[in-house]
């Protein structure tokens, strides 16, 4: 069982930056593929960025070059650095952990990011 707690959301102006954190409880954090998803009002939840156990990353096209996902296995934490934020980045951002051994998946409670002037 893994529990995920996101933090770092809030209100930011267009063009600004924000960093989200996701702290995971439990053991064996290093065997989990970690990801950030987001869901805007009236839209489906979408994958924003993913980082594998080997540190391989991939991003949705709309955030490439602006967002960076990283992980600190010693701290059981995954981060999402968001730069050059746009109003269309406004959404609830969710952290996800996927076990590479059992394929069990876990979600955090979400953190709201609002990009507005």
C-alpha positions as a Markdown table, in Angstrom:
| # | Residue | x | y | z |
|---|---|---|---|---|
| 1 | Unk | 0.0 | 0.0 | 0.0 |
| 2 | Unk | 1.3 | 3.5 | -0.9 |
| 3 | Unk | -0.1 | 6.8 | 0.2 |
| 4 | Unk | 0.6 | 9.9 | -1.9 |
| 5 | Unk | 0.3 | 13.5 | -0.7 |
| 6 | Unk | 0.6 | 16.3 | -3.2 |
| 7 | Unk | 1.5 | 19.9 | -2.3 |
| 8 | Unk | 2.6 | 23.0 | -4.0 |
| 9 | Unk | -0.6 | 24.0 | -5.8 |
| 10 | Unk | -2.1 | 27.5 | -5.8 |
| 11 | Unk | -2.7 | 30.6 | -7.9 |
| 12 | Unk | 0.1 | 31.7 | -10.3 |
| 13 | Unk | 0.2 | 34.4 | -13.0 |
| 14 | Unk | 0.6 | 33.5 | -16.6 |
| 15 | Unk | 4.3 | 33.1 | -17.4 |
| 16 | Unk | 5.1 | 32.2 | -13.8 |
| 17 | Unk | 6.5 | 29.0 | -12.3 |
| 18 | Unk | 5.4 | 26.6 | -9.7 |
| 19 | Unk | 6.7 | 23.3 | -8.3 |
| 20 | Unk | 4.5 | 20.5 | -7.2 |
| 21 | Unk | 5.7 | 17.8 | -4.8 |
| 22 | Unk | 4.3 | 14.3 | -4.1 |
| 23 | Unk | 5.5 | 12.5 | -1.0 |
| 24 | Unk | 5.0 | 8.8 | -0.9 |
| 25 | Unk | 4.7 | 6.7 | 2.2 |
| 26 | Unk | 5.6 | 3.1 | 2.4 |
| 27 | Unk | 8.6 | 1.1 | 1.2 |
| 28 | Unk | 10.2 | 0.4 | -2.2 |
| 29 | Unk | 9.5 | 3.8 | -3.7 |
| 30 | Unk | 12.2 | 3.1 | -6.2 |
| 31 | Unk | 10.2 | 0.3 | -7.9 |
| 32 | Unk | 7.3 | 2.6 | -8.8 |
| 33 | Unk | 6.8 | 4.4 | -12.0 |
| 34 | Unk | 5.6 | 7.9 | -11.0 |
| 35 | Unk | 3.5 | 10.2 | -12.9 |
| 36 | Unk | 1.5 | 13.5 | -12.8 |
| 37 | Unk | -1.9 | 13.7 | -14.3 |
| 38 | Unk | -4.3 | 16.7 | -14.5 |
| 39 | Unk | -8.0 | 17.2 | -14.9 |
| 40 | Unk | -9.5 | 20.5 | -15.9 |
| 41 | Unk | -13.2 | 21.2 | -15.4 |
| 42 | Unk | -15.3 | 19.4 | -17.9 |
| 43 | Unk | -12.4 | 17.5 | -19.3 |
| 44 | Unk | -11.0 | 14.0 | -18.9 |
| 45 | Unk | -7.9 | 13.3 | -16.8 |
| 46 | Unk | -4.8 | 13.4 | -18.9 |
| 47 | Unk | -1.2 | 12.2 | -18.3 |
| 48 | Unk | 1.1 | 15.2 | -18.0 |
| 49 | Unk | 4.5 | 13.6 | -17.3 |
| 50 | Unk | 5.9 | 10.2 | -16.3 |
| 51 | Unk | 9.2 | 9.1 | -14.9 |
| 52 | Unk | 10.2 | 5.4 | -14.8 |
| 53 | Unk | 12.3 | 3.6 | -12.2 |
| 54 | Unk | 15.3 | 4.2 | -14.4 |
| 55 | Unk | 14.6 | 7.9 | -14.7 |
| 56 | Unk | 13.3 | 7.9 | -18.2 |
| 57 | Unk | 10.8 | 10.7 | -18.7 |
| 58 | Unk | 8.0 | 11.4 | -21.1 |
| 59 | Unk | 5.6 | 14.4 | -21.4 |
| 60 | Unk | 2.4 | 15.3 | -23.1 |
| 61 | Unk | 3.1 | 17.5 | -26.1 |
| 62 | Unk | 1.5 | 20.6 | -24.6 |
| 63 | Unk | 4.0 | 20.8 | -21.7 |
| 64 | Unk | 7.2 | 19.7 | -23.4 |
| 65 | Unk | 9.9 | 22.2 | -22.8 |
| 66 | Unk | 8.0 | 23.9 | -20.0 |
| 67 | Unk | 7.5 | 21.1 | -17.4 |
| 68 | Unk | 10.1 | 18.8 | -15.8 |
| 69 | Unk | 9.4 | 15.7 | -13.8 |
| 70 | Unk | 12.0 | 14.4 | -11.4 |
| 71 | Unk | 12.2 | 12.0 | -8.5 |
| 72 | Unk | 14.3 | 11.7 | -5.3 |
| 73 | Unk | 14.2 | 8.0 | -4.3 |
| 74 | Unk | 16.0 | 8.8 | -1.0 |
| 75 | Unk | 13.2 | 11.2 | 0.0 |
| 76 | Unk | 10.3 | 9.1 | -1.6 |
| 77 | Unk | 9.3 | 12.2 | -3.5 |
| 78 | Unk | 8.4 | 13.1 | -7.1 |
| 79 | Unk | 8.4 | 16.7 | -8.3 |
| 80 | Unk | 6.8 | 18.6 | -11.2 |
| 81 | Unk | 8.5 | 21.8 | -12.0 |
| 82 | Unk | 6.2 | 23.9 | -14.1 |
| 83 | Unk | 7.6 | 27.0 | -16.0 |
| 84 | Unk | 6.0 | 29.4 | -18.4 |
| 85 | Unk | 2.6 | 28.5 | -17.1 |
| 86 | Unk | -0.5 | 29.2 | -19.3 |
| 87 | Unk | -4.1 | 29.6 | -18.3 |
| 88 | Unk | -4.8 | 26.3 | -20.1 |
| 89 | Unk | -2.6 | 24.6 | -17.5 |
| 90 | Unk | -5.3 | 25.3 | -14.9 |
| 91 | Unk | -6.4 | 22.0 | -13.5 |
| 92 | Unk | -6.3 | 19.7 | -10.5 |
| 93 | Unk | -3.0 | 17.9 | -10.6 |
| 94 | Unk | -2.8 | 14.3 | -9.4 |
| 95 | Unk | 0.2 | 12.2 | -8.4 |
| 96 | Unk | 0.1 | 8.6 | -9.5 |
| 97 | Unk | 2.3 | 5.6 | -8.5 |
| 98 | Unk | 2.4 | 2.4 | -10.5 |
| 99 | Unk | 4.1 | -0.6 | -9.0 |
| 100 | Unk | 6.4 | -2.3 | -11.6 |
| 101 | Unk | 6.1 | -5.6 | -9.7 |
| 102 | Unk | 2.4 | -5.9 | -9.0 |
| 103 | Unk | 1.0 | -3.3 | -11.4 |
| 104 | Unk | -1.1 | -1.9 | -8.6 |
| 105 | Unk | -1.8 | 1.8 | -9.0 |
| 106 | Unk | -2.3 | 4.5 | -6.4 |
| 107 | Unk | -3.5 | 8.1 | -6.6 |
| 108 | Unk | -3.0 | 11.2 | -4.4 |
| 109 | Unk | -5.9 | 13.5 | -3.5 |
| 110 | Unk | -4.9 | 16.2 | -6.0 |
| 111 | Unk | -3.8 | 19.8 | -5.8 |
| 112 | Unk | -5.4 | 22.7 | -7.6 |
| 113 | Unk | -3.2 | 24.8 | -9.9 |
| 114 | Unk | -4.8 | 28.0 | -11.2 |
| 115 | Unk | -3.1 | 30.1 | -13.8 |
| 116 | Unk | -4.7 | 33.5 | -13.9 |
| 117 | Unk | -3.9 | 37.2 | -13.8 |
